[in-house]
């Protein structure tokens, strides 16, 4: 396991299993890169951008695949556990 995979694994361990999407390993790797690049400066917007990129890699379209600022507050909050998991993995 390389260092990015180790961070991805720590992020996964800091998430409740029921919120981890199927086939999420590539997403967790993106989150690991965010953790290395931005560390404690990672934002909810970063989390959302990573998720949107991951959805695109899967060829999926979703109504929430819009800029973070355009999301309803209730949807923005859905990214908080992932941000907390990244910060905990640091």
Biopython code that builds the backbone (N, CA, C, O; Angstrom):
import numpy as np
from Bio.PDB.StructureBuilder import StructureBuilder

atoms = [
    (1, "UNK", "N", (0.862, -1.175, 0.000)),
    (1, "UNK", "CA", (0.000, 0.000, 0.000)),
    (1, "UNK", "C", (0.910, 1.240, 0.000)),
    (1, "UNK", "O", (1.839, 1.335, 0.802)),
    (2, "UNK", "N", (0.632, 2.186, -0.906)),
    (2, "UNK", "CA", (1.456, 3.396, -0.928)),
    (2, "UNK", "C", (0.880, 4.461, 0.016)),
    (2, "UNK", "O", (-0.176, 4.260, 0.615)),
    (3, "UNK", "N", (1.569, 5.571, 0.139)),
    (3, "UNK", "CA", (1.189, 6.601, 1.110)),
    (3, "UNK", "C", (-0.169, 7.232, 0.809)),
    (3, "UNK", "O", (-0.892, 7.582, 1.742)),
    (4, "UNK", "N", (-0.535, 7.387, -0.455)),
    (4, "UNK", "CA", (-1.846, 7.951, -0.794)),
    (4, "UNK", "C", (-2.943, 6.947, -0.443)),
    (4, "UNK", "O", (-3.993, 7.324, 0.078)),
    (5, "UNK", "N", (-2.697, 5.683, -0.727)),
    (5, "UNK", "CA", (-3.660, 4.645, -0.371)),
    (5, "UNK", "C", (-3.831, 4.552, 1.145)),
    (5, "UNK", "O", (-4.936, 4.309, 1.629)),
    (6, "UNK", "N", (-2.758, 4.741, 1.887)),
    (6, "UNK", "CA", (-2.853, 4.721, 3.351)),
    (6, "UNK", "C", (-3.747, 5.846, 3.860)),
    (6, "UNK", "O", (-4.542, 5.643, 4.778)),
    (7, "UNK", "N", (-3.620, 7.022, 3.271)),
    (7, "UNK", "CA", (-4.474, 8.148, 3.673)),
    (7, "UNK", "C", (-5.922, 7.850, 3.305)),
    (7, "UNK", "O", (-6.832, 8.095, 4.097)),
    (8, "UNK", "N", (-6.135, 7.321, 2.097)),
    (8, "UNK", "CA", (-7.497, 6.963, 1.663)),
    (8, "UNK", "C", (-8.117, 5.963, 2.630)),
    (8, "UNK", "O", (-9.297, 6.066, 2.965)),
    (9, "UNK", "N", (-7.331, 5.005, 3.074)),
    (9, "UNK", "CA", (-7.828, 4.009, 4.021)),
    (9, "UNK", "C", (-8.183, 4.657, 5.361)),
    (9, "UNK", "O", (-9.198, 4.312, 5.966)),
    (10, "UNK", "N", (-7.353, 5.591, 5.824)),
    (10, "UNK", "CA", (-7.659, 6.299, 7.081)),
    (10, "UNK", "C", (-8.937, 7.119, 6.936)),
    (10, "UNK", "O", (-9.743, 7.186, 7.864)),
    (11, "UNK", "N", (-9.122, 7.738, 5.778)),
    (11, "UNK", "CA", (-10.351, 8.506, 5.540)),
    (11, "UNK", "C", (-11.555, 7.571, 5.617)),
    (11, "UNK", "O", (-12.541, 7.873, 6.288)),
    (12, "UNK", "N", (-11.469, 6.434, 4.926)),
    (12, "UNK", "CA", (-12.580, 5.465, 4.933)),
    (12, "UNK", "C", (-12.905, 5.006, 6.347)),
    (12, "UNK", "O", (-14.075, 4.876, 6.705)),
    (13, "UNK", "N", (-11.883, 4.760, 7.146)),
    (13, "UNK", "CA", (-12.112, 4.301, 8.521)),
    (13, "UNK", "C", (-12.773, 5.374, 9.387)),
    (13, "UNK", "O", (-13.355, 5.059, 10.425)),
    (14, "UNK", "N", (-12.688, 6.630, 8.967)),
    (14, "UNK", "CA", (-13.311, 7.724, 9.718)),
    (14, "UNK", "C", (-14.701, 8.071, 9.211)),
    (14, "UNK", "O", (-15.280, 9.079, 9.618)),
    (15, "UNK", "N", (-15.232, 7.252, 8.336)),
    (15, "UNK", "CA", (-16.584, 7.455, 7.802)),
    (15, "UNK", "C", (-17.512, 6.352, 8.295)),
    (15, "UNK", "O", (-17.105, 5.197, 8.423)),
    (16, "UNK", "N", (-18.744, 6.713, 8.567)),
    (16, "UNK", "CA", (-19.757, 5.705, 8.877)),
    (16, "UNK", "C", (-19.966, 4.859, 7.619)),
    (16, "UNK", "O", (-20.148, 5.411, 6.534)),
    (17, "UNK", "N", (-19.944, 3.545, 7.745)),
    (17, "UNK", "CA", (-20.066, 2.680, 6.558)),
    (17, "UNK", "C", (-21.287, 2.979, 5.697)),
    (17, "UNK", "O", (-21.231, 2.842, 4.475)),
    (18, "UNK", "N", (-22.380, 3.382, 6.319)),
    (18, "UNK", "CA", (-23.613, 3.598, 5.544)),
    (18, "UNK", "C", (-23.549, 4.820, 4.626)),
    (18, "UNK", "O", (-24.391, 4.955, 3.738)),
    (19, "UNK", "N", (-22.579, 5.707, 4.815)),
    (19, "UNK", "CA", (-22.500, 6.868, 3.915)),
    (19, "UNK", "C", (-21.415, 6.727, 2.864)),
    (19, "UNK", "O", (-21.267, 7.598, 2.006)),
    (20, "UNK", "N", (-20.655, 5.641, 2.918)),
    (20, "UNK", "CA", (-19.602, 5.425, 1.923)),
    (20, "UNK", "C", (-20.253, 4.883, 0.653)),
    (20, "UNK", "O", (-20.843, 3.803, 0.669)),
    (21, "UNK", "N", (-20.149, 5.629, -0.448)),
    (21, "UNK", "CA", (-20.795, 5.169, -1.680)),
    (21, "UNK", "C", (-20.156, 3.894, -2.222)),
    (21, "UNK", "O", (-19.001, 3.586, -1.925)),
    (22, "UNK", "N", (-20.926, 3.163, -3.018)),
    (22, "UNK", "CA", (-20.376, 1.993, -3.702)),
    (22, "UNK", "C", (-19.283, 2.463, -4.654)),
    (22, "UNK", "O", (-19.333, 3.570, -5.189)),
    (23, "UNK", "N", (-18.300, 1.599, -4.851)),
    (23, "UNK", "CA", (-17.198, 1.902, -5.776)),
    (23, "UNK", "C", (-16.512, 3.218, -5.430)),
    (23, "UNK", "O", (-16.144, 3.987, -6.318)),
    (24, "UNK", "N", (-16.343, 3.470, -4.136)),
    (24, "UNK", "CA", (-15.835, 4.766, -3.682)),
    (24, "UNK", "C", (-14.320, 4.850, -3.608)),
    (24, "UNK", "O", (-13.791, 5.912, -3.282)),
    (25, "UNK", "N", (-13.598, 3.766, -3.898)),
    (25, "UNK", "CA", (-12.146, 3.816, -3.746)),
    (25, "UNK", "C", (-11.507, 4.956, -4.546)),
    (25, "UNK", "O", (-10.665, 5.665, -3.994)),
    (26, "UNK", "N", (-11.865, 5.168, -5.817)),
    (26, "UNK", "CA", (-11.291, 6.309, -6.539)),
    (26, "UNK", "C", (-11.619, 7.658, -5.869)),
    (26, "UNK", "O", (-10.785, 8.564, -5.852)),
    (27, "UNK", "N", (-12.811, 7.780, -5.330)),
    (27, "UNK", "CA", (-13.180, 9.012, -4.623)),
    (27, "UNK", "C", (-12.313, 9.185, -3.384)),
    (27, "UNK", "O", (-11.848, 10.290, -3.101)),
    (28, "UNK", "N", (-12.094, 8.114, -2.651)),
    (28, "UNK", "CA", (-11.254, 8.193, -1.458)),
    (28, "UNK", "C", (-9.818, 8.560, -1.816)),
    (28, "UNK", "O", (-9.147, 9.252, -1.050)),
    (29, "UNK", "N", (-9.345, 8.105, -2.968)),
    (29, "UNK", "CA", (-8.010, 8.504, -3.420)),
    (29, "UNK", "C", (-7.954, 9.998, -3.724)),
    (29, "UNK", "O", (-6.972, 10.667, -3.402)),
    (30, "UNK", "N", (-9.010, 10.515, -4.344)),
    (30, "UNK", "CA", (-9.068, 11.959, -4.603)),
    (30, "UNK", "C", (-9.069, 12.713, -3.273)),
    (30, "UNK", "O", (-8.360, 13.708, -3.119)),
    (31, "UNK", "N", (-9.856, 12.245, -2.325)),
    (31, "UNK", "CA", (-9.879, 12.869, -1.008)),
    (31, "UNK", "C", (-8.500, 12.812, -0.344)),
    (31, "UNK", "O", (-8.110, 13.755, 0.345)),
    (32, "UNK", "N", (-7.768, 11.727, -0.542)),
    (32, "UNK", "CA", (-6.424, 11.602, 0.023)),
    (32, "UNK", "C", (-5.488, 12.653, -0.585)),
    (32, "UNK", "O", (-4.667, 13.237, 0.121)),
    (33, "UNK", "N", (-5.612, 12.890, -1.875)),
    (33, "UNK", "CA", (-4.803, 13.927, -2.514)),
    (33, "UNK", "C", (-5.172, 15.299, -1.953)),
    (33, "UNK", "O", (-4.296, 16.126, -1.698)),
    (34, "UNK", "N", (-6.460, 15.535, -1.762)),
    (34, "UNK", "CA", (-6.880, 16.787, -1.116)),
    (34, "UNK", "C", (-6.243, 16.926, 0.263)),
    (34, "UNK", "O", (-5.760, 17.998, 0.627)),
    (35, "UNK", "N", (-6.245, 15.850, 1.017)),
    (35, "UNK", "CA", (-5.663, 15.881, 2.360)),
    (35, "UNK", "C", (-4.192, 16.270, 2.289)),
    (35, "UNK", "O", (-3.721, 17.071, 3.096)),
    (36, "UNK", "N", (-3.463, 15.707, 1.329)),
    (36, "UNK", "CA", (-2.041, 16.038, 1.201)),
    (36, "UNK", "C", (-1.837, 17.454, 0.687)),
    (36, "UNK", "O", (-0.945, 18.163, 1.154)),
    (37, "UNK", "N", (-2.650, 17.867, -0.262)),
    (37, "UNK", "CA", (-2.444, 19.168, -0.903)),
    (37, "UNK", "C", (-2.920, 20.333, -0.051)),
    (37, "UNK", "O", (-2.277, 21.381, 0.003)),
    (38, "UNK", "N", (-4.055, 20.139, 0.613)),
    (38, "UNK", "CA", (-4.667, 21.268, 1.319)),
    (38, "UNK", "C", (-4.699, 21.101, 2.824)),
    (38, "UNK", "O", (-4.865, 22.074, 3.560)),
    (39, "UNK", "N", (-4.542, 19.868, 3.283)),
    (39, "UNK", "CA", (-4.533, 19.566, 4.719)),
    (39, "UNK", "C", (-5.731, 20.230, 5.403)),
    (39, "UNK", "O", (-6.868, 20.072, 4.959)),
    (40, "UNK", "N", (-5.478, 20.962, 6.468)),
    (40, "UNK", "CA", (-6.562, 21.577, 7.253)),
    (40, "UNK", "C", (-7.282, 22.690, 6.498)),
    (40, "UNK", "O", (-8.314, 23.179, 6.958)),
    (41, "UNK", "N", (-6.757, 23.093, 5.351)),
    (41, "UNK", "CA", (-7.414, 24.133, 4.541)),
    (41, "UNK", "C", (-8.446, 23.552, 3.574)),
    (41, "UNK", "O", (-9.056, 24.296, 2.807)),
    (42, "UNK", "N", (-8.646, 22.240, 3.601)),
    (42, "UNK", "CA", (-9.656, 21.609, 2.748)),
    (42, "UNK", "C", (-11.031, 22.147, 3.129)),
    (42, "UNK", "O", (-11.342, 22.303, 4.310)),
    (43, "UNK", "N", (-11.848, 22.427, 2.122)),
    (43, "UNK", "CA", (-13.170, 23.020, 2.351)),
    (43, "UNK", "C", (-14.281, 22.081, 1.867)),
    (43, "UNK", "O", (-14.034, 21.104, 1.160)),
    (44, "UNK", "N", (-15.490, 22.406, 2.264)),
    (44, "UNK", "CA", (-16.650, 21.673, 1.755)),
    (44, "UNK", "C", (-16.739, 21.785, 0.236)),
    (44, "UNK", "O", (-17.137, 20.834, -0.437)),
    (45, "UNK", "N", (-16.375, 22.926, -0.294)),
    (45, "UNK", "CA", (-16.381, 23.100, -1.744)),
    (45, "UNK", "C", (-15.392, 22.142, -2.408)),
    (45, "UNK", "O", (-15.690, 21.580, -3.461)),
    (46, "UNK", "N", (-14.222, 21.952, -1.803)),
    (46, "UNK", "CA", (-13.251, 20.995, -2.334)),
    (46, "UNK", "C", (-13.831, 19.589, -2.356)),
    (46, "UNK", "O", (-13.670, 18.851, -3.328)),
    (47, "UNK", "N", (-14.509, 19.229, -1.268)),
    (47, "UNK", "CA", (-15.122, 17.903, -1.169)),
    (47, "UNK", "C", (-16.134, 17.728, -2.292)),
    (47, "UNK", "O", (-16.165, 16.694, -2.960)),
    (48, "UNK", "N", (-16.952, 18.737, -2.490)),
    (48, "UNK", "CA", (-17.973, 18.672, -3.533)),
    (48, "UNK", "C", (-17.346, 18.582, -4.927)),
    (48, "UNK", "O", (-17.809, 17.812, -5.768)),
    (49, "UNK", "N", (-16.295, 19.366, -5.170)),
    (49, "UNK", "CA", (-15.617, 19.311, -6.466)),
    (49, "UNK", "C", (-15.056, 17.914, -6.727)),
    (49, "UNK", "O", (-15.158, 17.394, -7.839)),
    (50, "UNK", "N", (-14.466, 17.314, -5.697)),
    (50, "UNK", "CA", (-13.912, 15.964, -5.835)),
    (50, "UNK", "C", (-15.022, 14.970, -6.150)),
    (50, "UNK", "O", (-14.870, 14.116, -7.023)),
    (51, "UNK", "N", (-16.138, 15.083, -5.434)),
    (51, "UNK", "CA", (-17.275, 14.189, -5.670)),
    (51, "UNK", "C", (-17.791, 14.355, -7.093)),
    (51, "UNK", "O", (-18.085, 13.362, -7.759)),
    (52, "UNK", "N", (-17.905, 15.593, -7.570)),
    (52, "UNK", "CA", (-18.391, 15.848, -8.923)),
    (52, "UNK", "C", (-17.457, 15.235, -9.961)),
    (52, "UNK", "O", (-17.917, 14.657, -10.946)),
    (53, "UNK", "N", (-16.140, 15.358, -9.745)),
    (53, "UNK", "CA", (-15.169, 14.753, -10.659)),
    (53, "UNK", "C", (-15.325, 13.230, -10.657)),
    (53, "UNK", "O", (-15.296, 12.595, -11.712)),
    (54, "UNK", "N", (-15.490, 12.651, -9.465)),
    (54, "UNK", "CA", (-15.670, 11.203, -9.339)),
    (54, "UNK", "C", (-16.936, 10.750, -10.069)),
    (54, "UNK", "O", (-16.924, 9.731, -10.759)),
    (55, "UNK", "N", (-18.011, 11.493, -9.921)),
    (55, "UNK", "CA", (-19.245, 11.146, -10.630)),
    (55, "UNK", "C", (-19.014, 11.182, -12.144)),
    (55, "UNK", "O", (-19.496, 10.315, -12.873)),
    (56, "UNK", "N", (-18.280, 12.183, -12.604)),
    (56, "UNK", "CA", (-17.979, 12.291, -14.039)),
    (56, "UNK", "C", (-17.144, 11.109, -14.522)),
    (56, "UNK", "O", (-17.367, 10.596, -15.618)),
    (57, "UNK", "N", (-16.175, 10.675, -13.700)),
    (57, "UNK", "CA", (-15.334, 9.527, -14.072)),
    (57, "UNK", "C", (-16.172, 8.269, -14.245)),
    (57, "UNK", "O", (-15.824, 7.387, -15.030)),
    (58, "UNK", "N", (-17.270, 8.190, -13.515)),
    (58, "UNK", "CA", (-18.152, 7.031, -13.615)),
    (58, "UNK", "C", (-19.180, 7.173, -14.735)),
    (58, "UNK", "O", (-19.956, 6.255, -14.999)),
    (59, "UNK", "N", (-19.175, 8.337, -15.392)),
    (59, "UNK", "CA", (-20.142, 8.578, -16.450)),
    (59, "UNK", "C", (-21.538, 8.844, -15.927)),
    (59, "UNK", "O", (-22.524, 8.676, -16.644)),
    (60, "UNK", "N", (-21.618, 9.266, -14.659)),
    (60, "UNK", "CA", (-22.921, 9.509, -14.047)),
    (60, "UNK", "C", (-23.228, 10.998, -14.002)),
    (60, "UNK", "O", (-22.344, 11.834, -13.817)),
    (61, "UNK", "N", (-24.486, 11.298, -14.173)),
    (61, "UNK", "CA", (-24.983, 12.666, -14.036)),
    (61, "UNK", "C", (-25.867, 12.698, -12.794)),
    (61, "UNK", "O", (-26.572, 11.734, -12.495)),
    (62, "UNK", "N", (-25.820, 13.806, -12.085)),
    (62, "UNK", "CA", (-26.595, 13.941, -10.853)),
    (62, "UNK", "C", (-27.030, 15.386, -10.742)),
    (62, "UNK", "O", (-26.316, 16.292, -11.171)),
    (63, "UNK", "N", (-28.186, 15.599, -10.174)),
    (63, "UNK", "CA", (-28.711, 16.965, -10.036)),
    (63, "UNK", "C", (-27.817, 17.853, -9.170)),
    (63, "UNK", "O", (-27.880, 19.078, -9.271)),
    (64, "UNK", "N", (-26.988, 17.245, -8.323)),
    (64, "UNK", "CA", (-26.081, 18.023, -7.466)),
    (64, "UNK", "C", (-24.738, 18.298, -8.131)),
    (64, "UNK", "O", (-23.852, 18.879, -7.506)),
    (65, "UNK", "N", (-24.574, 17.894, -9.377)),
    (65, "UNK", "CA", (-23.328, 18.162, -10.104)),
    (65, "UNK", "C", (-23.350, 19.572, -10.674)),
    (65, "UNK", "O", (-23.304, 19.786, -11.886)),
    (66, "UNK", "N", (-23.421, 20.515, -9.759)),
    (66, "UNK", "CA", (-23.401, 21.942, -10.076)),
    (66, "UNK", "C", (-22.375, 22.585, -9.145)),
    (66, "UNK", "O", (-21.953, 21.955, -8.176)),
    (67, "UNK", "N", (-21.967, 23.820, -9.417)),
    (67, "UNK", "CA", (-21.036, 24.473, -8.488)),
    (67, "UNK", "C", (-21.596, 24.499, -7.063)),
    (67, "UNK", "O", (-22.800, 24.657, -6.858)),
    (68, "UNK", "N", (-20.711, 24.343, -6.096)),
    (68, "UNK", "CA", (-21.090, 24.256, -4.693)),
    (68, "UNK", "C", (-21.999, 25.414, -4.267)),
    (68, "UNK", "O", (-22.956, 25.202, -3.522)),
    (69, "UNK", "N", (-21.718, 26.600, -4.718)),
    (69, "UNK", "CA", (-22.501, 27.781, -4.330)),
    (69, "UNK", "C", (-23.957, 27.682, -4.763)),
    (69, "UNK", "O", (-24.819, 28.342, -4.183)),
    (70, "UNK", "N", (-24.240, 26.875, -5.763)),
    (70, "UNK", "CA", (-25.605, 26.724, -6.270)),
    (70, "UNK", "C", (-26.406, 25.651, -5.540)),
    (70, "UNK", "O", (-27.604, 25.502, -5.779)),
    (71, "UNK", "N", (-25.761, 24.912, -4.662)),
    (71, "UNK", "CA", (-26.455, 23.848, -3.936)),
    (71, "UNK", "C", (-27.297, 24.405, -2.799)),
    (71, "UNK", "O", (-26.923, 25.407, -2.191)),
    (72, "UNK", "N", (-28.421, 23.776, -2.504)),
    (72, "UNK", "CA", (-29.175, 24.152, -1.306)),
    (72, "UNK", "C", (-28.327, 23.830, -0.065)),
    (72, "UNK", "O", (-27.500, 22.919, -0.089)),
    (73, "UNK", "N", (-28.540, 24.578, 0.997)),
    (73, "UNK", "CA", (-27.761, 24.374, 2.224)),
    (73, "UNK", "C", (-27.855, 22.938, 2.737)),
    (73, "UNK", "O", (-26.868, 22.391, 3.229)),
    (74, "UNK", "N", (-29.024, 22.330, 2.626)),
    (74, "UNK", "CA", (-29.191, 20.955, 3.104)),
    (74, "UNK", "C", (-28.293, 19.987, 2.344)),
    (74, "UNK", "O", (-27.810, 19.014, 2.922)),
    (75, "UNK", "N", (-28.068, 20.236, 1.080)),
    (75, "UNK", "CA", (-27.197, 19.374, 0.279)),
    (75, "UNK", "C", (-25.733, 19.661, 0.609)),
    (75, "UNK", "O", (-24.922, 18.738, 0.684)),
    (76, "UNK", "N", (-25.396, 20.926, 0.804)),
    (76, "UNK", "CA", (-24.019, 21.275, 1.183)),
    (76, "UNK", "C", (-23.607, 20.539, 2.455)),
    (76, "UNK", "O", (-22.464, 20.098, 2.575)),
    (77, "UNK", "N", (-24.511, 20.408, 3.383)),
    (77, "UNK", "CA", (-24.220, 19.747, 4.667)),
    (77, "UNK", "C", (-23.866, 18.274, 4.499)),
    (77, "UNK", "O", (-23.197, 17.696, 5.355)),
    (78, "UNK", "N", (-24.308, 17.668, 3.408)),
    (78, "UNK", "CA", (-24.024, 16.254, 3.186)),
    (78, "UNK", "C", (-22.534, 15.984, 3.005)),
    (78, "UNK", "O", (-22.092, 14.845, 3.158)),
    (79, "UNK", "N", (-21.754, 17.014, 2.683)),
    (79, "UNK", "CA", (-20.314, 16.852, 2.498)),
    (79, "UNK", "C", (-19.539, 16.930, 3.812)),
    (79, "UNK", "O", (-18.357, 16.588, 3.847)),
    (80, "UNK", "N", (-20.178, 17.370, 4.881)),
    (80, "UNK", "CA", (-19.478, 17.576, 6.153)),
    (80, "UNK", "C", (-18.822, 16.311, 6.720)),
    (80, "UNK", "O", (-17.684, 16.396, 7.183)),
    (81, "UNK", "N", (-19.480, 15.138, 6.708)),
    (81, "UNK", "CA", (-18.796, 13.953, 7.250)),
    (81, "UNK", "C", (-17.512, 13.613, 6.502)),
    (81, "UNK", "O", (-16.561, 13.100, 7.091)),
    (82, "UNK", "N", (-17.488, 13.897, 5.212)),
    (82, "UNK", "CA", (-16.310, 13.604, 4.410)),
    (82, "UNK", "C", (-15.179, 14.577, 4.730)),
    (82, "UNK", "O", (-14.010, 14.193, 4.765)),
    (83, "UNK", "N", (-15.533, 15.826, 4.960)),
    (83, "UNK", "CA", (-14.519, 16.794, 5.386)),
    (83, "UNK", "C", (-13.965, 16.408, 6.748)),
    (83, "UNK", "O", (-12.751, 16.437, 6.952)),
    (84, "UNK", "N", (-14.829, 16.050, 7.672)),
    (84, "UNK", "CA", (-14.372, 15.627, 9.006)),
    (84, "UNK", "C", (-13.467, 14.406, 8.909)),
    (84, "UNK", "O", (-12.477, 14.314, 9.634)),
    (85, "UNK", "N", (-13.791, 13.472, 8.030)),
    (85, "UNK", "CA", (-12.981, 12.261, 7.864)),
    (85, "UNK", "C", (-11.598, 12.601, 7.318)),
    (85, "UNK", "O", (-10.598, 12.027, 7.750)),
    (86, "UNK", "N", (-11.543, 13.528, 6.376)),
    (86, "UNK", "CA", (-10.241, 13.953, 5.843)),
    (86, "UNK", "C", (-9.417, 14.590, 6.939)),
    (86, "UNK", "O", (-8.238, 14.273, 7.102)),
    (87, "UNK", "N", (-10.028, 15.486, 7.690)),
    (87, "UNK", "CA", (-9.293, 16.174, 8.758)),
    (87, "UNK", "C", (-8.834, 15.185, 9.822)),
    (87, "UNK", "O", (-7.729, 15.318, 10.347)),
    (88, "UNK", "N", (-9.658, 14.201, 10.147)),
    (88, "UNK", "CA", (-9.276, 13.189, 11.129)),
    (88, "UNK", "C", (-8.142, 12.312, 10.613)),
    (88, "UNK", "O", (-7.322, 11.832, 11.396)),
    (89, "UNK", "N", (-8.091, 12.102, 9.304)),
    (89, "UNK", "CA", (-7.051, 11.252, 8.715)),
    (89, "UNK", "C", (-5.680, 11.923, 8.729)),
    (89, "UNK", "O", (-4.652, 11.259, 8.594)),
    (90, "UNK", "N", (-5.677, 13.220, 8.892)),
    (90, "UNK", "CA", (-4.410, 13.936, 8.925)),
    (90, "UNK", "C", (-3.685, 13.635, 10.201)),
    (90, "UNK", "O", (-2.588, 14.147, 10.423)),
]
sb = StructureBuilder()
sb.init_structure("model")
sb.init_model(0)
sb.init_chain("A")
sb.init_seg("    ")
for serial, (resi, resn, name, xyz) in enumerate(atoms, 1):
    if name == "N":
        sb.init_residue(resn, " ", resi, " ")
    sb.init_atom(name, np.array(xyz, "f"), 0.0, 1.0, " ", f" {name:<3s}", serial, name[0])
structure = sb.get_structure()
